[in-house]
Amino acid sequence: MLHARDVAKAFGGAADFVMLGGMFAGHDESGGERIERDGKSYQRFYGMSSKAAMQRYSGGVAGYRAAEGKEVLVPYRGPVPKPPRRSSAACARPAPMSARAVSRNCQSARRSYG
């Protein structure tokens, strides 16, 4: 997921959930440790199947498991910006809908962003 519109497309395509860790990586809200290197700011980002996550939340990698995720430094991007007004139109309805109802009522249109 790179853009807010990708989340709407995923739910329109019948996704039950959307993983957004990479979308928020590097922002204040992601909670990663901020690191300064060569005059630039980075934030530590790791997946929940990484060794770092297992050590932090489970006390280490269990003997029957293997750490599969990775740990990387991503450029620091500050706070998450407010989405543009047009992005909220992807799921705008007069009444609230469940994620399942969104996929049943989704209409897809091809659009060029070039």
N, C-alpha and C positions, 0 to 999 in steps of 0.2 A: 504494500500500500504506500503510495507516494502522495496522493492528493485526497482531499475530502470526498471528491466525486467517486473515487475508487471504493470507498466504504459503501456509498449508496448503490453502486453497481454490484458489489458483492451481495448485499441483501436482496437486491432485485433479481439476482441470479440464484436465489434460494440458499444462501449461506446461513448457517445457524449462529455463527459468531465470526468475528474478524479480529485477527491479532495485529495490534498496532504498535508493538514495541519499537520497531525500526522507524516508524513515523515520528515518534516522540524522542528518539535517541538524540542526545546532545542538548536537549532543552532542560530548563530548570526543573520542570515537573517530573522528569524521568528519575531524578534522585541519584544519579550516578556521581561518583567522585570526580571533582574538577581537577585537572592537572595542567600545569604550565610547562611547555617545552619550546625552547628556541623563540621565546617571545609570543607564542601562540597558545590559546586556551583550548583544551580538549576535555572531553568527559568520557569516563570509563563506561562502556556498555557491554553487557553480557546477557546471553540467553539463559533461560531457566534450566536448561539441561547442561550448562557449563559447570566446570569444576568450581569456579568462584561462587556460583549460586548455591551449589550443593553444600559447600563449606559454610556459607553464610546462613542458610535456612535449614539445613538438615544435619549439620555437624560433620559433614564430610561425605565422600562418595562411598556408598554402601558396597560391600564386597561383591554383590550380585549385579551391580550396575557399572556402566562406563560413562564417563563424561563425554557428551557428544557436542555440546554447544561450544561457541567460541567467545572469547573476550577480546574486545577491540577498543581503540581510542577513536572517537568521532569528534569532528570539530564542534566546539561549543557554539550554540545557536541562541542563547538567551531564553526568555520566556516563550511559551507557545503563543503565536499570534492569534488574534480573533479571526475566525473564518470570514471570508467575504460574504456579503449578504446573498449573493447569487447561489452560493453552495448550499444554503439551507433549503432552497427550492426543490432539491432532489427528492426530499421526503415530505414536502409540505402537503398537508391534508387538513380539511376542516375538522376532522375528528382523529383522535389518536388511533394508531394501528399497531398490531403486533408485527414482529419481524416476518412471520409466516404470511400474514396478510399483505405485506409489502411485496413479497415475491409473487403472490397470486395476482396482484393488481398492477404490476410493473409494466410499463411500456418503454421499449428501448428505441432510441433514435441514433443514427450515425451522425457524428458531428466532427468537423475538422477544426483542430486547434492551431493550425499552421498559419 
